[in-house]
Amino acid sequence: MARVVLLFKQYGQNMVYTLMRNAHQSLKGASPQERAQARKALGGLLTMHGLAAGTLGLPMVTTLLSAASMLGGDDDEPWDAQVALQNMLADTFGQSLLR
């Protein structure tokens, strides 16, 4: 039973490993060809992930937006970076693309 339940956790761990490995190889690969191949693979993974999950579904985006919200606002006038990003995307691409 545990094998079936934890299957999806294993997928997430494997995806994080794949993204981190490609990021590392794109910077510190043994040869220029290896670095170029890792950059191409990382770009393809992030592009498809972004198309499937949207901007807010990309790795680390919500974490960075939370940090920006803490730094950008104050107690009297809070600022939400996620709402600001969504408004910017809606202004740039229109409401029909965001649905």
N, CA, C and O atoms as a GROMACS GRO file, in nm:
protein
  396
    1MET      N    1   0.082  -0.120   0.000
    1MET     CA    2   0.000   0.000   0.000
    1MET      C    3   0.086   0.126   0.000
    1MET      O    4   0.058   0.222  -0.072
    2ALA      N    5   0.190   0.125   0.081
    2ALA     CA    6   0.278   0.243   0.089
    2ALA      C    7   0.345   0.271  -0.044
    2ALA      O    8   0.367   0.387  -0.079
    3ARG      N    9   0.378   0.168  -0.119
    3ARG     CA   10   0.443   0.186  -0.249
    3ARG      C   11   0.354   0.265  -0.344
    3ARG      O   12   0.402   0.352  -0.417
    4VAL      N   13   0.226   0.237  -0.344
    4VAL     CA   14   0.131   0.308  -0.431
    4VAL      C   15   0.112   0.451  -0.382
    4VAL      O   16   0.110   0.544  -0.463
    5VAL      N   17   0.098   0.470  -0.252
    5VAL     CA   18   0.074   0.603  -0.196
    5VAL      C   19   0.196   0.694  -0.218
    5VAL      O   20   0.180   0.811  -0.250
    6LEU      N   21   0.314   0.641  -0.200
    6LEU     CA   22   0.436   0.722  -0.210
    6LEU      C   23   0.490   0.734  -0.353
    6LEU      O   24   0.593   0.797  -0.374
    7LEU      N   25   0.423   0.674  -0.449
    7LEU     CA   26   0.467   0.679  -0.587
    7LEU      C   27   0.476   0.822  -0.637
    7LEU      O   28   0.573   0.858  -0.704
    8PHE      N   29   0.378   0.905  -0.605
    8PHE     CA   30   0.377   1.041  -0.655
    8PHE      C   31   0.481   1.128  -0.584
    8PHE      O   32   0.530   1.223  -0.644
    9LYS      N   33   0.514   1.096  -0.461
    9LYS     CA   34   0.623   1.166  -0.392
    9LYS      C   35   0.756   1.134  -0.460
    9LYS      O   36   0.842   1.222  -0.471
   10GLN      N   37   0.773   1.013  -0.504
   10GLN     CA   38   0.895   0.973  -0.572
   10GLN      C   39   0.908   1.048  -0.705
   10GLN      O   40   1.018   1.088  -0.743
   11TYR      N   41   0.798   1.068  -0.775
   11TYR     CA   42   0.800   1.142  -0.901
   11TYR      C   43   0.848   1.285  -0.876
   11TYR      O   44   0.932   1.335  -0.950
   12GLY      N   45   0.797   1.350  -0.772
   12GLY     CA   46   0.838   1.486  -0.740
   12GLY      C   47   0.986   1.494  -0.708
   12GLY      O   48   1.055   1.587  -0.751
   13GLN      N   49   1.035   1.398  -0.632
   13GLN     CA   50   1.176   1.396  -0.597
   13GLN      C   51   1.262   1.376  -0.722
   13GLN      O   52   1.367   1.438  -0.736
   14ASN      N   53   1.218   1.289  -0.812
   14ASN     CA   54   1.292   1.266  -0.935
   14ASN      C   55   1.293   1.390  -1.024
   14ASN      O   56   1.393   1.418  -1.089
   15MET      N   57   1.182   1.464  -1.027
   15MET     CA   58   1.177   1.587  -1.107
   15MET      C   59   1.269   1.694  -1.049
   15MET      O   60   1.339   1.762  -1.124
   16VAL      N   61   1.271   1.708  -0.918
   16VAL     CA   62   1.361   1.805  -0.856
   16VAL      C   63   1.506   1.768  -0.885
   16VAL      O   64   1.587   1.855  -0.917
   17TYR      N   65   1.539   1.639  -0.876
   17TYR     CA   66   1.674   1.593  -0.908
   17TYR      C   67   1.708   1.625  -1.053
   17TYR      O   68   1.817   1.674  -1.081
   18THR      N   69   1.617   1.597  -1.145
   18THR     CA   70   1.642   1.622  -1.287
   18THR      C   71   1.665   1.770  -1.314
   18THR      O   72   1.757   1.807  -1.387
   19LEU      N   73   1.582   1.856  -1.255
   19LEU     CA   74   1.599   2.000  -1.275
   19LEU      C   75   1.732   2.048  -1.216
   19LEU      O   76   1.804   2.124  -1.281
   20MET      N   77   1.764   2.005  -1.095
   20MET     CA   78   1.887   2.049  -1.031
   20MET      C   79   2.010   1.995  -1.104
   20MET      O   80   2.110   2.066  -1.120
   21ARG      N   81   2.003   1.872  -1.149
   21ARG     CA   82   2.116   1.812  -1.221
   21ARG      C   83   2.141   1.886  -1.353
   21ARG      O   84   2.255   1.914  -1.388
   22ASN      N   85   2.033   1.916  -1.426
   22ASN     CA   86   2.049   1.989  -1.552
   22ASN      C   87   2.100   2.131  -1.528
   22ASN      O   88   2.181   2.181  -1.606
   23ALA      N   89   2.052   2.196  -1.422
   23ALA     CA   90   2.101   2.330  -1.389
   23ALA      C   91   2.250   2.326  -1.355
   23ALA      O   92   2.327   2.411  -1.400
   24HIS      N   93   2.289   2.228  -1.277
   24HIS     CA   94   2.430   2.214  -1.241
   24HIS      C   95   2.516   2.185  -1.364
   24HIS      O   96   2.621   2.246  -1.384
   25GLN      N   97   2.470   2.091  -1.447
   25GLN     CA   98   2.545   2.054  -1.566
   25GLN      C   99   2.552   2.169  -1.667
   25GLN      O  100   2.649   2.181  -1.741
   26SER      N  101   2.449   2.254  -1.670
   26SER     CA  102   2.451   2.366  -1.764
   26SER      C  103   2.556   2.469  -1.725
   26SER      O  104   2.602   2.546  -1.810
   27LEU      N  105   2.594   2.473  -1.598
   27LEU     CA  106   2.696   2.567  -1.553
   27LEU      C  107   2.835   2.503  -1.540
   27LEU      O  108   2.936   2.566  -1.571
   28LYS      N  109   2.840   2.379  -1.495
   28LYS     CA  110   2.967   2.315  -1.463
   28LYS      C  111   2.990   2.185  -1.539
   28LYS      O  112   3.059   2.096  -1.490
   29GLY      N  113   2.932   2.173  -1.658
   29GLY     CA  114   2.950   2.053  -1.738
   29GLY      C  115   3.095   2.036  -1.781
   29GLY      O  116   3.171   2.133  -1.783
   30ALA      N  117   3.132   1.914  -1.816
   30ALA     CA  118   3.271   1.884  -1.851
   30ALA      C  119   3.313   1.949  -1.983
   30ALA      O  120   3.428   1.989  -1.997
   31SER      N  121   3.222   1.960  -2.077
   31SER     CA  122   3.256   2.016  -2.208
   31SER      C  123   3.150   2.117  -2.251
   31SER      O  124   3.039   2.117  -2.198
   32PRO      N  125   3.183   2.201  -2.346
   32PRO     CA  126   3.082   2.296  -2.396
   32PRO      C  127   2.959   2.227  -2.455
   32PRO      O  128   2.848   2.278  -2.444
   33GLN      N  129   2.979   2.112  -2.518
   33GLN     CA  130   2.866   2.038  -2.574
   33GLN      C  131   2.775   1.986  -2.464
   33GLN      O  132   2.653   1.990  -2.476
   34GLU      N  133   2.834   1.938  -2.356
   34GLU     CA  134   2.756   1.886  -2.244
   34GLU      C  135   2.678   2.000  -2.176
   34GLU      O  136   2.562   1.981  -2.139
   35ARG      N  137   2.740   2.116  -2.161
   35ARG     CA  138   2.672   2.232  -2.103
   35ARG      C  139   2.556   2.277  -2.193
   35ARG      O  140   2.448   2.309  -2.144
   36ALA      N  141   2.579   2.279  -2.323
   36ALA     CA  142   2.474   2.320  -2.417
   36ALA      C  143   2.358   2.222  -2.415
   36ALA      O  144   2.242   2.262  -2.418
   37GLN      N  145   2.388   2.093  -2.409
   37GLN     CA  146   2.283   1.991  -2.403
   37GLN      C  147   2.202   2.003  -2.274
   37GLN      O  148   2.080   1.989  -2.276
   38ALA      N  149   2.268   2.030  -2.162
   38ALA     CA  150   2.198   2.046  -2.034
   38ALA      C  151   2.111   2.171  -2.036
   38ALA      O  152   1.999   2.168  -1.984
   39ARG      N  153   2.160   2.282  -2.094
   39ARG     CA  154   2.079   2.404  -2.104
   39ARG      C  155   1.956   2.380  -2.191
   39ARG      O  156   1.847   2.428  -2.160
   40LYS      N  157   1.974   2.307  -2.299
   40LYS     CA  158   1.861   2.276  -2.388
   40LYS      C  159   1.758   2.189  -2.315
   40LYS      O  160   1.638   2.213  -2.327
   41ALA      N  161   1.803   2.090  -2.241
   41ALA     CA  162   1.712   2.002  -2.167
   41ALA      C  163   1.640   2.080  -2.057
   41ALA      O  164   1.519   2.064  -2.039
   42LEU      N  165   1.713   2.165  -1.983
   42LEU     CA  166   1.653   2.244  -1.877
   42LEU      C  167   1.551   2.343  -1.933
   42LEU      O  168   1.443   2.359  -1.877
   43GLY      N  169   1.586   2.407  -2.042
   43GLY     CA  170   1.493   2.500  -2.106
   43GLY      C  171   1.367   2.431  -2.154
   43GLY      O  172   1.256   2.484  -2.137
   44GLY      N  173   1.382   2.314  -2.212
   44GLY     CA  174   1.265   2.238  -2.258
   44GLY      C  175   1.176   2.194  -2.143
   44GLY      O  176   1.054   2.204  -2.152
   45LEU      N  177   1.237   2.146  -2.034
   45LEU     CA  178   1.160   2.105  -1.917
   45LEU      C  179   1.082   2.221  -1.857
   45LEU      O  180   0.963   2.208  -1.827
   46LEU      N  181   1.149   2.335  -1.840
   46LEU     CA  182   1.083   2.450  -1.780
   46LEU      C  183   0.977   2.509  -1.873
   46LEU      O  184   0.874   2.557  -1.826
   47THR      N  185   1.001   2.507  -2.003
   47THR     CA  186   0.902   2.557  -2.098
   47THR      C  187   0.776   2.471  -2.094
   47THR      O  188   0.665   2.524  -2.086
   48MET      N  189   0.792   2.341  -2.100
   48MET     CA  190   0.674   2.253  -2.096
   48MET      C  191   0.605   2.260  -1.961
   48MET      O  192   0.482   2.254  -1.954
   49HIS      N  193   0.681   2.271  -1.856
   49HIS     CA  194   0.622   2.284  -1.722
   49HIS      C  195   0.542   2.414  -1.713
   49HIS      O  196   0.432   2.416  -1.658
   50GLY      N  197   0.598   2.521  -1.767
   50GLY     CA  198   0.529   2.650  -1.767
   50GLY      C  199   0.402   2.647  -1.851
   50GLY      O  200   0.302   2.707  -1.813
   51LEU      N  201   0.407   2.578  -1.964
   51LEU     CA  202   0.287   2.568  -2.048
   51LEU      C  203   0.178   2.486  -1.981
   51LEU      O  204   0.060   2.516  -1.993
   52ALA      N  205   0.219   2.382  -1.911
   52ALA     CA  206   0.121   2.294  -1.847
   52ALA      C  207   0.068   2.353  -1.716
   52ALA      O  208  -0.052   2.346  -1.688
   53ALA      N  209   0.156   2.412  -1.636
   53ALA     CA  210   0.116   2.457  -1.503
   53ALA      C  211   0.098   2.607  -1.493
   53ALA      O  212   0.042   2.656  -1.394
   54GLY      N  213   0.142   2.681  -1.592
   54GLY     CA  214   0.132   2.826  -1.585
   54GLY      C  215   0.250   2.887  -1.512
   54GLY      O  216   0.335   2.815  -1.459
   55THR      N  217   0.256   3.016  -1.511
   55THR     CA  218   0.369   3.087  -1.451
   55THR      C  219   0.382   3.056  -1.303
   55THR      O  220   0.493   3.035  -1.253
   56LEU      N  221   0.270   3.053  -1.232
   56LEU     CA  222   0.276   3.028  -1.088
   56LEU      C  223   0.308   2.883  -1.055
   56LEU      O  224   0.335   2.851  -0.939
   57GLY      N  225   0.305   2.795  -1.152
   57GLY     CA  226   0.337   2.656  -1.130
   57GLY      C  227   0.483   2.622  -1.150
   57GLY      O  228   0.525   2.509  -1.124
   58LEU      N  229   0.563   2.718  -1.195
   58LEU     CA  230   0.705   2.693  -1.214
   58LEU      C  231   0.775   2.678  -1.079
   58LEU      O  232   0.731   2.735  -0.979
   59PRO      N  233   0.883   2.602  -1.077
   59PRO     CA  234   0.955   2.582  -0.951
   59PRO      C  235   1.006   2.713  -0.892
   59PRO      O  236   1.060   2.797  -0.965
   60MET      N  237   0.990   2.731  -0.764
   60MET     CA  238   1.040   2.843  -0.685
   60MET      C  239   0.968   2.976  -0.709
   60MET      O  240   1.004   3.074  -0.644
   61VAL      N  241   0.871   2.984  -0.798
   61VAL     CA  242   0.805   3.112  -0.826
   61VAL      C  243   0.726   3.159  -0.705
   61VAL      O  244   0.737   3.275  -0.666
   62THR      N  245   0.646   3.072  -0.645
   62THR     CA  246   0.565   3.114  -0.531
   62THR      C  247   0.653   3.150  -0.410
   62THR      O  248   0.619   3.240  -0.333
   63THR      N  249   0.765   3.082  -0.394
   63THR     CA  250   0.858   3.114  -0.287
   63THR      C  251   0.919   3.252  -0.307
   63THR      O  252   0.927   3.332  -0.214
   64LEU      N  253   0.960   3.281  -0.431
   64LEU     CA  254   1.017   3.412  -0.460
   64LEU      C  255   0.913   3.522  -0.448
   64LEU      O  256   0.944   3.633  -0.403
   65LEU      N  257   0.789   3.494  -0.489
   65LEU     CA  258   0.683   3.594  -0.476
   65LEU      C  259   0.650   3.622  -0.329
   65LEU      O  260   0.621   3.735  -0.292
   66SER      N  261   0.654   3.519  -0.246
   66SER     CA  262   0.631   3.539  -0.102
   66SER      C  263   0.739   3.627  -0.041
   66SER      O  264   0.711   3.716   0.039
   67ALA      N  265   0.864   3.601  -0.079
   67ALA     CA  266   0.974   3.682  -0.029
   67ALA      C  267   0.961   3.827  -0.077
   67ALA      O  268   0.986   3.920  -0.001
   68ALA      N  269   0.921   3.845  -0.202
   68ALA     CA  270   0.903   3.980  -0.256
   68ALA      C  271   0.789   4.052  -0.184
   68ALA      O  272   0.797   4.172  -0.159
   69SER      N  273   0.684   3.979  -0.151
   69SER     CA  274   0.572   4.040  -0.078
   69SER      C  275   0.614   4.086   0.060
   69SER      O  276   0.570   4.191   0.107
   70MET      N  277   0.699   4.008   0.127
   70MET     CA  278   0.746   4.047   0.260
   70MET      C  279   0.835   4.170   0.253
   70MET      O  280   0.829   4.257   0.340
   71LEU      N  281   0.917   4.178   0.149
   71LEU     CA  282   1.008   4.290   0.136
   71LEU      C  283   0.941   4.415   0.079
   71LEU      O  284   0.980   4.527   0.112
   72GLY      N  285   0.841   4.396  -0.006
   72GLY     CA  286   0.781   4.508  -0.077
   72GLY      C  287   0.673   4.583  -0.002
   72GLY      O  288   0.647   4.699  -0.033
   73GLY      N  289   0.610   4.522   0.094
   73GLY     CA  290   0.501   4.587   0.165
   73GLY      C  291   0.540   4.624   0.307
   73GLY      O  292   0.648   4.590   0.356
   74ASP      N  293   0.450   4.695   0.370
   74ASP     CA  294   0.469   4.724   0.512
   74ASP      C  295   0.336   4.702   0.583
   74ASP      O  296   0.237   4.663   0.521
   75ASP      N  297   0.332   4.728   0.713
   75ASP     CA  298   0.212   4.700   0.792
   75ASP      C  299   0.094   4.789   0.751
   75ASP      O  300  -0.020   4.745   0.751
   76ASP      N  301   0.122   4.913   0.718
   76ASP     CA  302   0.014   5.005   0.682
   76ASP      C  303  -0.039   4.982   0.542
   76ASP      O  304  -0.158   4.997   0.517
   77GLU      N  305   0.050   4.945   0.450
   77GLU     CA  306   0.010   4.926   0.311
   77GLU      C  307   0.072   4.797   0.257
   77GLU      O  308   0.180   4.801   0.198
   78PRO      N  309   0.004   4.683   0.277
   78PRO     CA  310   0.061   4.556   0.230
   78PRO      C  311   0.061   4.550   0.078
   78PRO      O  312  -0.022   4.611   0.011
   79TRP      N  313   0.156   4.475   0.025
   79TRP     CA  314   0.168   4.456  -0.119
   79TRP      C  315   0.180   4.307  -0.147
   79TRP      O  316   0.261   4.239  -0.084
   80ASP      N  317   0.101   4.257  -0.239
   80ASP     CA  318   0.102   4.115  -0.273
   80ASP      C  319   0.166   4.099  -0.410
   80ASP      O  320   0.109   4.141  -0.511
   81ALA      N  321   0.283   4.038  -0.413
   81ALA     CA  322   0.357   4.022  -0.538
   81ALA      C  323   0.284   3.928  -0.634
   81ALA      O  324   0.290   3.948  -0.755
   82GLN      N  325   0.214   3.827  -0.582
   82GLN     CA  326   0.142   3.734  -0.669
   82GLN      C  327   0.029   3.805  -0.742
   82GLN      O  328   0.010   3.784  -0.862
   83VAL      N  329  -0.044   3.888  -0.673
   83VAL     CA  330  -0.152   3.965  -0.736
   83VAL      C  331  -0.093   4.063  -0.838
   83VAL      O  332  -0.149   4.082  -0.946
   84ALA      N  333   0.020   4.124  -0.804
   84ALA     CA  334   0.085   4.217  -0.897
   84ALA      C  335   0.130   4.144  -1.023
   84ALA      O  336   0.116   4.197  -1.133
   85LEU      N  337   0.184   4.023  -1.008
   85LEU     CA  338   0.226   3.944  -1.124
   85LEU      C  339   0.106   3.905  -1.210
   85LEU      O  340   0.110   3.915  -1.332
   86GLN      N  341  -0.001   3.860  -1.145
   86GLN     CA  342  -0.121   3.822  -1.220
   86GLN      C  343  -0.180   3.942  -1.294
   86GLN      O  344  -0.224   3.928  -1.408
   87ASN      N  345  -0.181   4.059  -1.231
   87ASN     CA  346  -0.231   4.179  -1.298
   87ASN      C  347  -0.143   4.218  -1.416
   87ASN      O  348  -0.194   4.258  -1.520
   88MET      N  349  -0.011   4.207  -1.400
   88MET     CA  350   0.080   4.238  -1.507
   88MET      C  351   0.062   4.143  -1.625
   88MET      O  352   0.062   4.186  -1.740
   89LEU      N  353   0.046   4.014  -1.596
   89LEU     CA  354   0.023   3.916  -1.703
   89LEU      C  355  -0.111   3.940  -1.772
   89LEU      O  356  -0.121   3.926  -1.894
   90ALA      N  357  -0.214   3.978  -1.696
   90ALA     CA  358  -0.344   4.007  -1.755
   90ALA      C  359  -0.336   4.130  -1.843
   90ALA      O  360  -0.397   4.134  -1.950
   91ASP      N  361  -0.263   4.232  -1.800
   91ASP     CA  362  -0.247   4.352  -1.882
   91ASP      C  363  -0.168   4.324  -2.009
   91ASP      O  364  -0.197   4.378  -2.115
   92THR      N  365  -0.068   4.238  -1.998
   92THR     CA  366   0.019   4.209  -2.112
   92THR      C  367  -0.048   4.116  -2.213
   92THR      O  368  -0.045   4.143  -2.333
   93PHE      N  369  -0.108   4.007  -2.165
   93PHE     CA  370  -0.159   3.905  -2.255
   93PHE      C  371  -0.311   3.904  -2.267
   93PHE      O  372  -0.364   3.837  -2.355
   94GLY      N  373  -0.381   3.976  -2.182
   94GLY     CA  374  -0.525   3.978  -2.188
   94GLY      C  375  -0.587   3.873  -2.098
   94GLY      O  376  -0.522   3.776  -2.060
   95GLN      N  377  -0.713   3.893  -2.064
   95GLN     CA  378  -0.785   3.803  -1.973
   95GLN      C  379  -0.811   3.666  -2.038
   95GLN      O  380  -0.812   3.565  -1.967
   96SER      N  381  -0.833   3.661  -2.167
   96SER     CA  382  -0.873   3.535  -2.232
   96SER      C  383  -0.762   3.431  -2.225
   96SER      O  384  -0.790   3.312  -2.219
   97LEU      N  385  -0.636   3.473  -2.226
   97LEU     CA  386  -0.526   3.378  -2.218
   97LEU      C  387  -0.511   3.320  -2.078
   97LEU      O  388  -0.463   3.208  -2.064
   98LEU      N  389  -0.551   3.392  -1.977
   98LEU     CA  390  -0.532   3.350  -1.840
   98LEU      C  391  -0.640   3.254  -1.791
   98LEU      O  392  -0.626   3.199  -1.682
   99ARG      N  393  -0.742   3.231  -1.867
   99ARG     CA  394  -0.849   3.141  -1.823
   99ARG      C  395  -0.823   3.000  -1.856
   99ARG      O  396  -0.904   2.913  -1.824
   0.00000   0.00000   0.00000
